[in-house]
């Protein structure tokens, strides 16, 4: 799984920014496996490891992870308080909340620099209009029925939308 995730990340990075990974700095978990080391050697990538229990070596990454988790937790609490009758407080929705929080975190400008993290990697001009259409994770929204989305005609008495839960 780790090697597949590594390959997927490198493909995404190449497609988005035409960049390749030259070095990995990681903890001593699954990244010390021979399969992962061999995959790095094949791509001519160097590798270094942090000390045991030394997660503090990359403070920016740890802070970004903490921010995403706090955002996801806030989304879940907000959904539970406002839409508990719609099962929006279901814990199986946690992964959707984390995905939405990461999506937002990568597209919201940083307070100090004003730069969008995704723009730092890809060096492309960002288009932030999509943030206007974003919703709170877990809130109820109306969407067009699939038949209406396909451009087919509906009878006058057929409803055009249905109530669903926004998951990011």
Secondary structure, 3 states (H helix, E strand, C coil): CHHHHHHHHHHHHHHHHCCCCCEEEECCCHHHCHHHHHHHHHCCCEEEECCCCCHHHCHHHHHHHHHHHHHHHHHHHHHHHHCHHHCCCCHHHHHHHHHHHHHHHCCCCCCCCCCCHHHHHHCCCCCCHHHHHCCCCCCEEEEECHHHHCCCCCCCCCCCEEEEECCC
